[in-house]
Amino acid sequence: MSVTGSMSRTGNTIDATATVTPYINMPAGMVLHMVITERETRNNFRSNGERRFYDVVKKTILTKTVRRCPRSTAASHIRSA
């Protein structure tokens, strides 16, 4: 599948949109999770000996209700905002 996304930030508020295009048929009921990651973090307060960490999840973007994806066929688009 391919995933494209966009986001905008105003102050402490982030609005994000993702579009998923599956390459195979997907069953209904799957859930799309969007997260905010930090590409690289270093000089952390605590460490297990490693100095750099990559793609660290900082925040999960939650919605008021879980949005389940509809059944989709290859090359269809699923959009979540």
Secondary structure, DSSP 4 states (H G I P E B T S, - for coil): -EEEEEEEEETTEEEEEEEEE-SS-B-TT-B--EEEEEEEEES-SS-SS--EEEEEEEEEE--SS--BPPPB-TT--EEE-
